[in-house]
Amino acid sequence: MKKTVIIALIIVSVLALSLGLAGCQYYGEKDPTAAEVEAVNGGTVKGQTLEIVVDAGTESIDLSNKIATVSDAPWQLFRDNACSNEITDKKIPGEGYSLINGDNSYYVSVKSLDGSANATYLLLVHKQYSVTARVLNDAGEQVSSEVVLSHTAYEPKFESDIPMGYAFDGWSASDPNWNTDGIIRQDTDFTAVILPKSYSVRYSLKEGESLPEGAHTSLRVTFDDEFTLAVPVNADASLYFAGWRSAYDEELMITDASGKSLAPWSRDAYLVVVAVWTTEAPVAPDEPGTDEPVVDDPDTTPTPDTGESDAA
């Protein structure tokens, strides 16, 4: 009797377990709701865009083992974004089609294991071809050019002379995508960016001299630009500031009494300046437009000579 009861309980347990499994699907450690491309073998995943680069001579490619999804969710390959024209064998371009040079567009649709979610990705298969890279100087004049394969990393070579006071600051590419990842995708012009350098001007103060409150002990100036330095204060009230001069050349004045540069910056080096003082108060320059215009006096306007005598 006891043995019969035990057997009956085992049968009931097995039936209950069977009924429970029939009511749901077992996914193990997989996420049944995931509808996401995880990786592309030989390619990249950038958001909702998948990219694969193939050699120039490639005529077909089997994608069935190149696309991996999260939790091995099933995916389909289509020719259109409406996902109506399916490529069932996942081999491109397919019969009656050919891979063109450059980007070939397809669409990958991923469905979650439980069927609750769908995601569509744009797949770009880039077939390499020859493109021209032109190198231009900062004036827009061609320096060199070469033919390279598209969709490869490309770095132009800078071979131009740079004038004094200027420095090379990279490239401006006609294809903005190159500025992001350094990949050349099409015929591209690379224009050299040349910028003026900046230099340090340091104040050398003597005893009794000081800078205005908030002024720094040095200043950055830009080559070929005008600039203004701080006007110092002297503890000796009988002295007036006449300008800054070079600490290395007593005859080389750098600014006037207002601190304004006498010429744009033209040195390819930093500079130390010292203050020049005078006992004579500076004369303020005349402001433009303050002179009164000269107006002809109508009473003094000469009378034209008619050739007739004044005598009666």
C-alpha positions, 0 to 999 in steps of 0.5 A, a space after each residue: 500500500 505504501 509503495 503504491 502511494 509513493 509511485 502515485 505521488 511521483 507520477 503526480 509530480 512529473 505530470 505537474 512539472 510537465 504541465 508547468 513547462 508546457 505553460 512557459 518556455 525555458 531560456 536558461 541565462 538568456 534574456 528573452 526580451 533582447 532584440 539587439 545586435 551584439 557584434 559584427 565579425 570583421 565589422 563595427 556596431 555604431 548605434 543602429 548602424 552596422 558597418 562591414 568593409 570588403 576588398 575591392 575585388 569582393 563579389 559576394 559575402 555570406 553574412 550568416 555567421 558574421 552577425 551576433 545578437 544578444 541571447 542569440 535572438 533570431 535575425 533576418 536580412 532585407 534589401 529595404 527598410 520596410 523589411 519586405 524584401 528578404 534575403 533568406 540565405 543571408 548571402 549578398 548581393 544575391 542573384 541578379 544583383 552586384 556589389 557596387 563600389 562604396 556603400 551597399 545598404 541592407 537592413 537587419 531585423 532582430 526579434 527577441 526570443 519571446 517575440 515581444 521586441 523588434 529592432 531594425 539596423 542599417 547594414 552598410 557593406 562598403 566595397 573599397 575603391 580608389 579615391 584621391 586625397 589632395 593636400 592643400 596649403 592654408 592658401 588653398 593651393 594644391 601641394 600634393 595628391 595621391 590615390 588610396 583605397 577608400 575606407 582606410 585610415 589616412 593621415 596627410 603629410 605636411 610638407 609646406 614651409 611655415 612662416 616665422 611666428 606661425 605653426 601647423 595646427 592640423 587639417 581641415 578635411 572636406 569630408 567631415 567624417 574624416 575629422 571624427 575617425 581619420 577614415 577616408 571614404 571618398 575623394 577628399 581635400 585636406 587643407 592645412 590649418 596654420 595659426 599664429 603662435 602666442 608668446 609670453 610678455 613678462 613685466 620686470 618691476 623695480 623697487 617702488 613699481 607695481 602693477 594695477 590691482 588684478 593685473 598678472 605678472 605676465 601676458 600672452 600676446 599673438 604674433 602679428 597682432 597689436 596688444 596692450 600692456 598694463 600701466 604700472 604705478 610708481 611710488 614716486 609721484 613725481 615720475 610719469 610712466 612713458 611706456 614699456 621697453 625691452 629689457 634687452 635693448 634700452 632703445 627698443 620701446 614696446 608701448 606708449 604711455 597708455 600701454 598700447 603696442 607701438 607695432 604688432 608683435 613680430 618677435 618669435 620669442 618671449 620678451 621681458 619688459 621694463 618700465 620707462 619713467 619721465 619727470 615730464 607729464 605726458 601730453 594727451 594726443 589730440 582726439 580726431 575730429 576736434 579741430 574746427 573746420 575752416 569756412 570761407 568768409 563770403 566777404 573775403 571771397 576774391 572777385 573774378 578778374 573780368 579784365 575791366 578797369 576800376 577807373 570810371 
